[in-house]
């Protein structure tokens, strides 16, 4: 249920071309590929996600989160994503 809440928020706000969420209890790894990240630095991208998930982080539903946030162009160039 928590994963679908996270997914719905990200899809509504960022219109991602790729979204992958992994969860191990309250620890999450979230991969988002969105054109809306164009022109933004890493910190700005992370701040956008933190704002979307702020209430879940504050309540402890999300204890730890790791982000991988890319534009579609960056995603294509990043060989680390070849297996996803």
PyMOL Python script that loads the backbone (N, CA, C, O; Angstrom):
from pymol import cmd

cmd.read_pdbstr("""\
ATOM      1  N   UNK A   1       0.819  -1.202   0.000  1.00  0.00           N
ATOM      2  CA  UNK A   1       0.000   0.000   0.000  1.00  0.00           C
ATOM      3  C   UNK A   1       0.859   1.261   0.000  1.00  0.00           C
ATOM      4  O   UNK A   1       0.578   2.202  -0.742  1.00  0.00           O
ATOM      5  N   UNK A   2       1.908   1.284   0.832  1.00  0.00           N
ATOM      6  CA  UNK A   2       2.769   2.461   0.887  1.00  0.00           C
ATOM      7  C   UNK A   2       3.446   2.694  -0.464  1.00  0.00           C
ATOM      8  O   UNK A   2       3.587   3.832  -0.912  1.00  0.00           O
ATOM      9  N   UNK A   3       3.857   1.614  -1.096  1.00  0.00           N
ATOM     10  CA  UNK A   3       4.524   1.731  -2.384  1.00  0.00           C
ATOM     11  C   UNK A   3       3.595   2.342  -3.434  1.00  0.00           C
ATOM     12  O   UNK A   3       4.031   3.155  -4.249  1.00  0.00           O
ATOM     13  N   UNK A   4       2.335   1.963  -3.419  1.00  0.00           N
ATOM     14  CA  UNK A   4       1.390   2.533  -4.392  1.00  0.00           C
ATOM     15  C   UNK A   4       1.123   4.011  -4.088  1.00  0.00           C
ATOM     16  O   UNK A   4       0.916   4.797  -5.013  1.00  0.00           O
ATOM     17  N   UNK A   5       1.125   4.394  -2.833  1.00  0.00           N
ATOM     18  CA  UNK A   5       0.970   5.805  -2.464  1.00  0.00           C
ATOM     19  C   UNK A   5       2.131   6.619  -3.009  1.00  0.00           C
ATOM     20  O   UNK A   5       1.934   7.684  -3.593  1.00  0.00           O
ATOM     21  N   UNK A   6       3.338   6.113  -2.816  1.00  0.00           N
ATOM     22  CA  UNK A   6       4.536   6.789  -3.322  1.00  0.00           C
ATOM     23  C   UNK A   6       4.469   6.884  -4.847  1.00  0.00           C
ATOM     24  O   UNK A   6       4.703   7.947  -5.422  1.00  0.00           O
ATOM     25  N   UNK A   7       4.151   5.775  -5.485  1.00  0.00           N
ATOM     26  CA  UNK A   7       4.076   5.743  -6.941  1.00  0.00           C
ATOM     27  C   UNK A   7       3.049   6.736  -7.475  1.00  0.00           C
ATOM     28  O   UNK A   7       3.331   7.463  -8.427  1.00  0.00           O
ATOM     29  N   UNK A   8       1.881   6.774  -6.883  1.00  0.00           N
ATOM     30  CA  UNK A   8       0.828   7.688  -7.342  1.00  0.00           C
ATOM     31  C   UNK A   8       1.250   9.147  -7.225  1.00  0.00           C
ATOM     32  O   UNK A   8       0.980   9.947  -8.121  1.00  0.00           O
ATOM     33  N   UNK A   9       1.908   9.493  -6.132  1.00  0.00           N
ATOM     34  CA  UNK A   9       2.355  10.878  -5.943  1.00  0.00           C
ATOM     35  C   UNK A   9       3.396  11.266  -6.987  1.00  0.00           C
ATOM     36  O   UNK A   9       3.331  12.343  -7.580  1.00  0.00           O
ATOM     37  N   UNK A  10       4.354  10.373  -7.200  1.00  0.00           N
ATOM     38  CA  UNK A  10       5.416  10.670  -8.156  1.00  0.00           C
ATOM     39  C   UNK A  10       4.848  10.768  -9.570  1.00  0.00           C
ATOM     40  O   UNK A  10       5.197  11.681 -10.319  1.00  0.00           O
ATOM     41  N   UNK A  11       3.979   9.836  -9.933  1.00  0.00           N
ATOM     42  CA  UNK A  11       3.379   9.868 -11.283  1.00  0.00           C
ATOM     43  C   UNK A  11       2.577  11.155 -11.500  1.00  0.00           C
ATOM     44  O   UNK A  11       2.654  11.757 -12.571  1.00  0.00           O
ATOM     45  N   UNK A  12       1.825  11.570 -10.514  1.00  0.00           N
ATOM     46  CA  UNK A  12       0.995  12.768 -10.645  1.00  0.00           C
ATOM     47  C   UNK A  12       1.834  14.041 -10.764  1.00  0.00           C
ATOM     48  O   UNK A  12       1.473  14.952 -11.510  1.00  0.00           O
ATOM     49  N   UNK A  13       2.926  14.107 -10.050  1.00  0.00           N
ATOM     50  CA  UNK A  13       3.738  15.322 -10.006  1.00  0.00           C
ATOM     51  C   UNK A  13       4.795  15.391 -11.106  1.00  0.00           C
ATOM     52  O   UNK A  13       5.052  16.468 -11.645  1.00  0.00           O
ATOM     53  N   UNK A  14       5.405  14.266 -11.443  1.00  0.00           N
ATOM     54  CA  UNK A  14       6.586  14.289 -12.309  1.00  0.00           C
ATOM     55  C   UNK A  14       6.378  13.655 -13.684  1.00  0.00           C
ATOM     56  O   UNK A  14       7.241  13.788 -14.551  1.00  0.00           O
ATOM     57  N   UNK A  15       5.275  12.982 -13.899  1.00  0.00           N
ATOM     58  CA  UNK A  15       5.010  12.298 -15.175  1.00  0.00           C
ATOM     59  C   UNK A  15       6.243  11.540 -15.675  1.00  0.00           C
ATOM     60  O   UNK A  15       6.749  11.824 -16.761  1.00  0.00           O
ATOM     61  N   UNK A  16       6.720  10.586 -14.893  1.00  0.00           N
ATOM     62  CA  UNK A  16       7.965   9.906 -15.260  1.00  0.00           C
ATOM     63  C   UNK A  16       7.809   9.005 -16.485  1.00  0.00           C
ATOM     64  O   UNK A  16       6.740   8.450 -16.737  1.00  0.00           O
ATOM     65  N   UNK A  17       8.895   8.875 -17.234  1.00  0.00           N
ATOM     66  CA  UNK A  17       8.932   7.907 -18.324  1.00  0.00           C
ATOM     67  C   UNK A  17       9.355   6.546 -17.787  1.00  0.00           C
ATOM     68  O   UNK A  17       9.113   5.521 -18.426  1.00  0.00           O
ATOM     69  N   UNK A  18       9.979   6.533 -16.627  1.00  0.00           N
ATOM     70  CA  UNK A  18      10.381   5.299 -15.961  1.00  0.00           C
ATOM     71  C   UNK A  18      10.296   5.538 -14.459  1.00  0.00           C
ATOM     72  O   UNK A  18      10.744   6.569 -13.957  1.00  0.00           O
ATOM     73  N   UNK A  19       9.715   4.573 -13.747  1.00  0.00           N
ATOM     74  CA  UNK A  19       9.620   4.654 -12.294  1.00  0.00           C
ATOM     75  C   UNK A  19       9.794   3.261 -11.727  1.00  0.00           C
ATOM     76  O   UNK A  19       9.098   2.325 -12.120  1.00  0.00           O
ATOM     77  N   UNK A  20      10.733   3.132 -10.796  1.00  0.00           N
ATOM     78  CA  UNK A  20      10.989   1.848 -10.156  1.00  0.00           C
ATOM     79  C   UNK A  20      11.157   2.104  -8.665  1.00  0.00           C
ATOM     80  O   UNK A  20      11.942   2.962  -8.260  1.00  0.00           O
ATOM     81  N   UNK A  21      10.419   1.361  -7.853  1.00  0.00           N
ATOM     82  CA  UNK A  21      10.483   1.520  -6.402  1.00  0.00           C
ATOM     83  C   UNK A  21      10.787   0.169  -5.786  1.00  0.00           C
ATOM     84  O   UNK A  21      10.083  -0.810  -6.033  1.00  0.00           O
ATOM     85  N   UNK A  22      11.837   0.123  -4.982  1.00  0.00           N
ATOM     86  CA  UNK A  22      12.184  -1.073  -4.221  1.00  0.00           C
ATOM     87  C   UNK A  22      11.991  -0.758  -2.747  1.00  0.00           C
ATOM     88  O   UNK A  22      12.273   0.353  -2.296  1.00  0.00           O
ATOM     89  N   UNK A  23      11.508  -1.742  -2.002  1.00  0.00           N
ATOM     90  CA  UNK A  23      11.259  -1.528  -0.586  1.00  0.00           C
ATOM     91  C   UNK A  23      11.735  -2.716   0.237  1.00  0.00           C
ATOM     92  O   UNK A  23      11.548  -3.874  -0.134  1.00  0.00           O
ATOM     93  N   UNK A  24      12.347  -2.395   1.349  1.00  0.00           N
ATOM     94  CA  UNK A  24      12.721  -3.383   2.348  1.00  0.00           C
ATOM     95  C   UNK A  24      12.176  -2.862   3.677  1.00  0.00           C
ATOM     96  O   UNK A  24      12.921  -2.340   4.507  1.00  0.00           O
ATOM     97  N   UNK A  25      10.886  -3.010   3.861  1.00  0.00           N
ATOM     98  CA  UNK A  25      10.248  -2.438   5.048  1.00  0.00           C
ATOM     99  C   UNK A  25      10.076  -0.946   4.871  1.00  0.00           C
ATOM    100  O   UNK A  25       9.352  -0.503   3.979  1.00  0.00           O
ATOM    101  N   UNK A  26      10.742  -0.158   5.723  1.00  0.00           N
ATOM    102  CA  UNK A  26      10.626   1.302   5.647  1.00  0.00           C
ATOM    103  C   UNK A  26      11.809   1.937   4.927  1.00  0.00           C
ATOM    104  O   UNK A  26      11.970   3.157   4.958  1.00  0.00           O
ATOM    105  N   UNK A  27      12.636   1.122   4.280  1.00  0.00           N
ATOM    106  CA  UNK A  27      13.773   1.606   3.498  1.00  0.00           C
ATOM    107  C   UNK A  27      13.434   1.477   2.011  1.00  0.00           C
ATOM    108  O   UNK A  27      13.028   0.411   1.548  1.00  0.00           O
ATOM    109  N   UNK A  28      13.604   2.566   1.278  1.00  0.00           N
ATOM    110  CA  UNK A  28      13.197   2.599  -0.117  1.00  0.00           C
ATOM    111  C   UNK A  28      14.337   3.033  -1.027  1.00  0.00           C
ATOM    112  O   UNK A  28      15.181   3.845  -0.648  1.00  0.00           O
ATOM    113  N   UNK A  29      14.345   2.483  -2.220  1.00  0.00           N
ATOM    114  CA  UNK A  29      15.176   2.966  -3.322  1.00  0.00           C
ATOM    115  C   UNK A  29      14.210   3.340  -4.434  1.00  0.00           C
ATOM    116  O   UNK A  29      13.419   2.515  -4.891  1.00  0.00           O
ATOM    117  N   UNK A  30      14.282   4.582  -4.857  1.00  0.00           N
ATOM    118  CA  UNK A  30      13.337   5.098  -5.838  1.00  0.00           C
ATOM    119  C   UNK A  30      14.119   5.615  -7.044  1.00  0.00           C
ATOM    120  O   UNK A  30      14.966   6.500  -6.921  1.00  0.00           O
ATOM    121  N   UNK A  31      13.820   5.051  -8.202  1.00  0.00           N
ATOM    122  CA  UNK A  31      14.428   5.475  -9.458  1.00  0.00           C
ATOM    123  C   UNK A  31      13.353   6.175 -10.279  1.00  0.00           C
ATOM    124  O   UNK A  31      12.307   5.599 -10.577  1.00  0.00           O
ATOM    125  N   UNK A  32      13.626   7.425 -10.639  1.00  0.00           N
ATOM    126  CA  UNK A  32      12.670   8.210 -11.413  1.00  0.00           C
ATOM    127  C   UNK A  32      13.385   8.809 -12.616  1.00  0.00           C
ATOM    128  O   UNK A  32      14.439   9.431 -12.480  1.00  0.00           O
ATOM    129  N   UNK A  33      12.808   8.616 -13.786  1.00  0.00           N
ATOM    130  CA  UNK A  33      13.292   9.247 -15.008  1.00  0.00           C
ATOM    131  C   UNK A  33      12.181  10.177 -15.479  1.00  0.00           C
ATOM    132  O   UNK A  33      11.073   9.739 -15.789  1.00  0.00           O
ATOM    133  N   UNK A  34      12.498  11.469 -15.528  1.00  0.00           N
ATOM    134  CA  UNK A  34      11.474  12.446 -15.887  1.00  0.00           C
ATOM    135  C   UNK A  34      12.100  13.637 -16.601  1.00  0.00           C
ATOM    136  O   UNK A  34      13.160  14.127 -16.209  1.00  0.00           O
ATOM    137  N   UNK A  35      11.441  14.087 -17.634  1.00  0.00           N
ATOM    138  CA  UNK A  35      11.884  15.281 -18.357  1.00  0.00           C
ATOM    139  C   UNK A  35      11.826  16.505 -17.448  1.00  0.00           C
ATOM    140  O   UNK A  35      12.535  17.483 -17.687  1.00  0.00           O
ATOM    141  N   UNK A  36      10.999  16.464 -16.420  1.00  0.00           N
ATOM    142  CA  UNK A  36      10.866  17.615 -15.518  1.00  0.00           C
ATOM    143  C   UNK A  36      12.140  17.896 -14.728  1.00  0.00           C
ATOM    144  O   UNK A  36      12.248  18.949 -14.099  1.00  0.00           O
ATOM    145  N   UNK A  37      13.107  16.980 -14.747  1.00  0.00           N
ATOM    146  CA  UNK A  37      14.384  17.196 -14.058  1.00  0.00           C
ATOM    147  C   UNK A  37      15.374  18.004 -14.898  1.00  0.00           C
ATOM    148  O   UNK A  37      16.426  18.405 -14.400  1.00  0.00           O
ATOM    149  N   UNK A  38      15.049  18.240 -16.149  1.00  0.00           N
ATOM    150  CA  UNK A  38      15.959  18.968 -17.040  1.00  0.00           C
ATOM    151  C   UNK A  38      16.311  20.330 -16.450  1.00  0.00           C
ATOM    152  O   UNK A  38      15.434  21.078 -16.018  1.00  0.00           O
ATOM    153  N   UNK A  39      17.596  20.639 -16.438  1.00  0.00           N
ATOM    154  CA  UNK A  39      18.062  21.924 -15.926  1.00  0.00           C
ATOM    155  C   UNK A  39      18.189  21.994 -14.417  1.00  0.00           C
ATOM    156  O   UNK A  39      18.582  23.032 -13.885  1.00  0.00           O
ATOM    157  N   UNK A  40      17.868  20.918 -13.712  1.00  0.00           N
ATOM    158  CA  UNK A  40      17.960  20.910 -12.253  1.00  0.00           C
ATOM    159  C   UNK A  40      19.183  20.124 -11.805  1.00  0.00           C
ATOM    160  O   UNK A  40      19.542  19.103 -12.392  1.00  0.00           O
ATOM    161  N   UNK A  41      19.803  20.622 -10.762  1.00  0.00           N
ATOM    162  CA  UNK A  41      20.912  19.900 -10.154  1.00  0.00           C
ATOM    163  C   UNK A  41      20.366  18.775  -9.291  1.00  0.00           C
ATOM    164  O   UNK A  41      19.175  18.726  -8.987  1.00  0.00           O
ATOM    165  N   UNK A  42      21.256  17.876  -8.904  1.00  0.00           N
ATOM    166  CA  UNK A  42      20.869  16.717  -8.095  1.00  0.00           C
ATOM    167  C   UNK A  42      20.125  17.134  -6.826  1.00  0.00           C
ATOM    168  O   UNK A  42      19.093  16.552  -6.490  1.00  0.00           O
ATOM    169  N   UNK A  43      20.643  18.132  -6.128  1.00  0.00           N
ATOM    170  CA  UNK A  43      20.017  18.574  -4.884  1.00  0.00           C
ATOM    171  C   UNK A  43      18.593  19.069  -5.118  1.00  0.00           C
ATOM    172  O   UNK A  43      17.696  18.778  -4.327  1.00  0.00           O
ATOM    173  N   UNK A  44      18.384  19.808  -6.192  1.00  0.00           N
ATOM    174  CA  UNK A  44      17.046  20.313  -6.504  1.00  0.00           C
ATOM    175  C   UNK A  44      16.082  19.167  -6.786  1.00  0.00           C
ATOM    176  O   UNK A  44      14.921  19.209  -6.378  1.00  0.00           O
ATOM    177  N   UNK A  45      16.560  18.155  -7.477  1.00  0.00           N
ATOM    178  CA  UNK A  45      15.731  16.989  -7.777  1.00  0.00           C
ATOM    179  C   UNK A  45      15.342  16.265  -6.495  1.00  0.00           C
ATOM    180  O   UNK A  45      14.185  15.891  -6.304  1.00  0.00           O
ATOM    181  N   UNK A  46      16.324  16.075  -5.620  1.00  0.00           N
ATOM    182  CA  UNK A  46      16.054  15.387  -4.356  1.00  0.00           C
ATOM    183  C   UNK A  46      15.097  16.181  -3.483  1.00  0.00           C
ATOM    184  O   UNK A  46      14.247  15.606  -2.803  1.00  0.00           O
ATOM    185  N   UNK A  47      15.234  17.494  -3.501  1.00  0.00           N
ATOM    186  CA  UNK A  47      14.327  18.341  -2.718  1.00  0.00           C
ATOM    187  C   UNK A  47      12.885  18.203  -3.209  1.00  0.00           C
ATOM    188  O   UNK A  47      11.951  18.212  -2.408  1.00  0.00           O
ATOM    189  N   UNK A  48      12.710  18.078  -4.500  1.00  0.00           N
ATOM    190  CA  UNK A  48      11.352  17.887  -5.046  1.00  0.00           C
ATOM    191  C   UNK A  48      10.741  16.590  -4.534  1.00  0.00           C
ATOM    192  O   UNK A  48       9.577  16.564  -4.135  1.00  0.00           O
ATOM    193  N   UNK A  49      11.528  15.509  -4.543  1.00  0.00           N
ATOM    194  CA  UNK A  49      11.016  14.226  -4.058  1.00  0.00           C
ATOM    195  C   UNK A  49      10.762  14.276  -2.552  1.00  0.00           C
ATOM    196  O   UNK A  49       9.746  13.770  -2.074  1.00  0.00           O
ATOM    197  N   UNK A  50      11.677  14.881  -1.812  1.00  0.00           N
ATOM    198  CA  UNK A  50      11.479  14.991  -0.366  1.00  0.00           C
ATOM    199  C   UNK A  50      10.207  15.763  -0.040  1.00  0.00           C
ATOM    200  O   UNK A  50       9.496  15.416   0.903  1.00  0.00           O
ATOM    201  N   UNK A  51       9.915  16.803  -0.811  1.00  0.00           N
ATOM    202  CA  UNK A  51       8.690  17.573  -0.590  1.00  0.00           C
ATOM    203  C   UNK A  51       7.449  16.718  -0.861  1.00  0.00           C
ATOM    204  O   UNK A  51       6.456  16.814  -0.141  1.00  0.00           O
ATOM    205  N   UNK A  52       7.510  15.883  -1.903  1.00  0.00           N
ATOM    206  CA  UNK A  52       6.380  15.002  -2.227  1.00  0.00           C
ATOM    207  C   UNK A  52       6.121  13.973  -1.129  1.00  0.00           C
ATOM    208  O   UNK A  52       4.979  13.588  -0.879  1.00  0.00           O
ATOM    209  N   UNK A  53       7.202  13.534  -0.478  1.00  0.00           N
ATOM    210  CA  UNK A  53       7.098  12.439   0.490  1.00  0.00           C
ATOM    211  C   UNK A  53       7.267  12.904   1.929  1.00  0.00           C
ATOM    212  O   UNK A  53       7.402  12.079   2.833  1.00  0.00           O
ATOM    213  N   UNK A  54       7.262  14.197   2.149  1.00  0.00           N
ATOM    214  CA  UNK A  54       7.559  14.782   3.457  1.00  0.00           C
ATOM    215  C   UNK A  54       6.721  14.186   4.593  1.00  0.00           C
ATOM    216  O   UNK A  54       7.263  13.851   5.646  1.00  0.00           O
ATOM    217  N   UNK A  55       5.433  14.053   4.393  1.00  0.00           N
ATOM    218  CA  UNK A  55       4.583  13.536   5.467  1.00  0.00           C
ATOM    219  C   UNK A  55       4.892  12.069   5.774  1.00  0.00           C
ATOM    220  O   UNK A  55       4.794  11.648   6.927  1.00  0.00           O
ATOM    221  N   UNK A  56       5.261  11.292   4.762  1.00  0.00           N
ATOM    222  CA  UNK A  56       5.584   9.883   4.975  1.00  0.00           C
ATOM    223  C   UNK A  56       6.928   9.724   5.673  1.00  0.00           C
ATOM    224  O   UNK A  56       7.122   8.798   6.460  1.00  0.00           O
ATOM    225  N   UNK A  57       7.848  10.627   5.380  1.00  0.00           N
ATOM    226  CA  UNK A  57       9.137  10.623   6.060  1.00  0.00           C
ATOM    227  C   UNK A  57       8.958  11.054   7.517  1.00  0.00           C
ATOM    228  O   UNK A  57       9.505  10.429   8.425  1.00  0.00           O
ATOM    229  N   UNK A  58       8.196  12.115   7.732  1.00  0.00           N
ATOM    230  CA  UNK A  58       7.977  12.642   9.080  1.00  0.00           C
ATOM    231  C   UNK A  58       7.255  11.634   9.977  1.00  0.00           C
ATOM    232  O   UNK A  58       7.530  11.559  11.174  1.00  0.00           O
ATOM    233  N   UNK A  59       6.336  10.864   9.404  1.00  0.00           N
ATOM    234  CA  UNK A  59       5.578   9.896  10.201  1.00  0.00           C
ATOM    235  C   UNK A  59       6.367   8.625  10.487  1.00  0.00           C
ATOM    236  O   UNK A  59       5.978   7.827  11.339  1.00  0.00           O
ATOM    237  N   UNK A  60       7.493   8.434   9.765  1.00  0.00           N
ATOM    238  CA  UNK A  60       8.283   7.223   9.944  1.00  0.00           C
ATOM    239  C   UNK A  60       7.896   6.101   8.997  1.00  0.00           C
ATOM    240  O   UNK A  60       8.513   5.035   9.023  1.00  0.00           O
ATOM    241  N   UNK A  61       6.888   6.318   8.161  1.00  0.00           N
ATOM    242  CA  UNK A  61       6.527   5.304   7.169  1.00  0.00           C
ATOM    243  C   UNK A  61       7.694   5.049   6.221  1.00  0.00           C
ATOM    244  O   UNK A  61       7.930   3.925   5.777  1.00  0.00           O
ATOM    245  N   UNK A  62       8.415   6.124   5.926  1.00  0.00           N
ATOM    246  CA  UNK A  62       9.663   6.008   5.182  1.00  0.00           C
ATOM    247  C   UNK A  62      10.771   6.388   6.146  1.00  0.00           C
ATOM    248  O   UNK A  62      10.866   7.537   6.578  1.00  0.00           O
ATOM    249  N   UNK A  63      11.602   5.423   6.475  1.00  0.00           N
ATOM    250  CA  UNK A  63      12.699   5.682   7.417  1.00  0.00           C
ATOM    251  C   UNK A  63      13.950   6.144   6.677  1.00  0.00           C
ATOM    252  O   UNK A  63      14.649   7.052   7.128  1.00  0.00           O
ATOM    253  N   UNK A  64      14.225   5.518   5.546  1.00  0.00           N
ATOM    254  CA  UNK A  64      15.393   5.867   4.736  1.00  0.00           C
ATOM    255  C   UNK A  64      15.011   5.743   3.270  1.00  0.00           C
ATOM    256  O   UNK A  64      14.236   4.870   2.879  1.00  0.00           O
ATOM    257  N   UNK A  65      15.579   6.643   2.468  1.00  0.00           N
ATOM    258  CA  UNK A  65      15.279   6.612   1.038  1.00  0.00           C
ATOM    259  C   UNK A  65      16.530   6.971   0.254  1.00  0.00           C
ATOM    260  O   UNK A  65      17.277   7.882   0.613  1.00  0.00           O
ATOM    261  N   UNK A  66      16.734   6.233  -0.819  1.00  0.00           N
ATOM    262  CA  UNK A  66      17.812   6.506  -1.769  1.00  0.00           C
ATOM    263  C   UNK A  66      17.159   6.827  -3.100  1.00  0.00           C
ATOM    264  O   UNK A  66      16.272   6.110  -3.564  1.00  0.00           O
ATOM    265  N   UNK A  67      17.613   7.919  -3.710  1.00  0.00           N
ATOM    266  CA  UNK A  67      17.052   8.333  -4.984  1.00  0.00           C
ATOM    267  C   UNK A  67      18.067   8.158  -6.110  1.00  0.00           C
ATOM    268  O   UNK A  67      19.266   8.369  -5.926  1.00  0.00           O
ATOM    269  N   UNK A  68      17.567   7.773  -7.264  1.00  0.00           N
ATOM    270  CA  UNK A  68      18.291   7.864  -8.527  1.00  0.00           C
ATOM    271  C   UNK A  68      17.345   8.644  -9.431  1.00  0.00           C
ATOM    272  O   UNK A  68      16.295   8.139  -9.827  1.00  0.00           O
ATOM    273  N   UNK A  69      17.723   9.873  -9.754  1.00  0.00           N
ATOM    274  CA  UNK A  69      16.834  10.797 -10.459  1.00  0.00           C
ATOM    275  C   UNK A  69      17.520  11.278 -11.727  1.00  0.00           C
ATOM    276  O   UNK A  69      18.567  11.923 -11.666  1.00  0.00           O
ATOM    277  N   UNK A  70      16.933  10.967 -12.873  1.00  0.00           N
ATOM    278  CA  UNK A  70      17.557  11.258 -14.158  1.00  0.00           C
ATOM    279  C   UNK A  70      16.551  11.838 -15.148  1.00  0.00           C
ATOM    280  O   UNK A  70      15.345  11.614 -15.041  1.00  0.00           O
ATOM    281  N   UNK A  71      17.079  12.586 -16.110  1.00  0.00           N
ATOM    282  CA  UNK A  71      16.287  12.954 -17.284  1.00  0.00           C
ATOM    283  C   UNK A  71      16.346  11.752 -18.224  1.00  0.00           C
ATOM    284  O   UNK A  71      17.193  10.878 -18.040  1.00  0.00           O
ATOM    285  N   UNK A  72      15.471  11.686 -19.222  1.00  0.00           N
ATOM    286  CA  UNK A  72      15.544  10.571 -20.170  1.00  0.00           C
ATOM    287  C   UNK A  72      16.906  10.479 -20.876  1.00  0.00           C
ATOM    288  O   UNK A  72      17.405   9.378 -21.108  1.00  0.00           O
ATOM    289  N   UNK A  73      17.500  11.607 -21.210  1.00  0.00           N
ATOM    290  CA  UNK A  73      18.803  11.612 -21.869  1.00  0.00           C
ATOM    291  C   UNK A  73      19.885  11.052 -20.941  1.00  0.00           C
ATOM    292  O   UNK A  73      20.726  10.262 -21.370  1.00  0.00           O
ATOM    293  N   UNK A  74      19.862  11.460 -19.679  1.00  0.00           N
ATOM    294  CA  UNK A  74      20.832  10.959 -18.703  1.00  0.00           C
ATOM    295  C   UNK A  74      20.651   9.463 -18.477  1.00  0.00           C
ATOM    296  O   UNK A  74      21.624   8.724 -18.329  1.00  0.00           O
ATOM    297  N   UNK A  75      19.418   9.034 -18.454  1.00  0.00           N
ATOM    298  CA  UNK A  75      19.101   7.622 -18.254  1.00  0.00           C
ATOM    299  C   UNK A  75      19.686   6.766 -19.375  1.00  0.00           C
ATOM    300  O   UNK A  75      20.264   5.708 -19.125  1.00  0.00           O
ATOM    301  N   UNK A  76      19.532   7.231 -20.601  1.00  0.00           N
ATOM    302  CA  UNK A  76      20.068   6.495 -21.748  1.00  0.00           C
ATOM    303  C   UNK A  76      21.580   6.413 -21.702  1.00  0.00           C
ATOM    304  O   UNK A  76      22.149   5.391 -22.085  1.00  0.00           O
ATOM    305  N   UNK A  77      22.241   7.456 -21.245  1.00  0.00           N
ATOM    306  CA  UNK A  77      23.704   7.502 -21.199  1.00  0.00           C
ATOM    307  C   UNK A  77      24.288   6.730 -20.025  1.00  0.00           C
ATOM    308  O   UNK A  77      25.454   6.336 -20.058  1.00  0.00           O
ATOM    309  N   UNK A  78      23.501   6.514 -19.006  1.00  0.00           N
ATOM    310  CA  UNK A  78      24.009   5.899 -17.773  1.00  0.00           C
ATOM    311  C   UNK A  78      23.975   4.380 -17.897  1.00  0.00           C
ATOM    312  O   UNK A  78      22.910   3.767 -17.825  1.00  0.00           O
ATOM    313  N   UNK A  79      25.117   3.792 -18.081  1.00  0.00           N
ATOM    314  CA  UNK A  79      25.194   2.340 -18.314  1.00  0.00           C
ATOM    315  C   UNK A  79      24.789   1.521 -17.099  1.00  0.00           C
ATOM    316  O   UNK A  79      24.516   0.327 -17.228  1.00  0.00           O
ATOM    317  N   UNK A  80      24.743   2.128 -15.936  1.00  0.00           N
ATOM    318  CA  UNK A  80      24.341   1.392 -14.729  1.00  0.00           C
ATOM    319  C   UNK A  80      22.909   0.900 -14.809  1.00  0.00           C
ATOM    320  O   UNK A  80      22.530  -0.006 -14.067  1.00  0.00           O
ATOM    321  N   UNK A  81      22.106   1.473 -15.687  1.00  0.00           N
ATOM    322  CA  UNK A  81      20.703   1.114 -15.780  1.00  0.00           C
ATOM    323  C   UNK A  81      20.432   0.057 -16.837  1.00  0.00           C
ATOM    324  O   UNK A  81      19.272  -0.253 -17.112  1.00  0.00           O
ATOM    325  N   UNK A  82      21.456  -0.492 -17.424  1.00  0.00           N
ATOM    326  CA  UNK A  82      21.299  -1.459 -18.499  1.00  0.00           C
ATOM    327  C   UNK A  82      20.515  -2.686 -18.117  1.00  0.00           C
ATOM    328  O   UNK A  82      19.917  -3.319 -18.987  1.00  0.00           O
ATOM    329  N   UNK A  83      20.491  -3.051 -16.851  1.00  0.00           N
ATOM    330  CA  UNK A  83      19.812  -4.267 -16.431  1.00  0.00           C
ATOM    331  C   UNK A  83      18.407  -4.019 -15.888  1.00  0.00           C
ATOM    332  O   UNK A  83      17.700  -4.969 -15.551  1.00  0.00           O
ATOM    333  N   UNK A  84      18.002  -2.777 -15.803  1.00  0.00           N
ATOM    334  CA  UNK A  84      16.660  -2.509 -15.248  1.00  0.00           C
ATOM    335  C   UNK A  84      15.587  -2.713 -16.261  1.00  0.00           C
ATOM    336  O   UNK A  84      14.408  -2.531 -15.957  1.00  0.00           O
TER     337      UNK A  84
END
""", "prot")
cmd.dss("prot")
cmd.show_as("cartoon", "prot")
cmd.util.cbc("prot")
cmd.orient("prot")
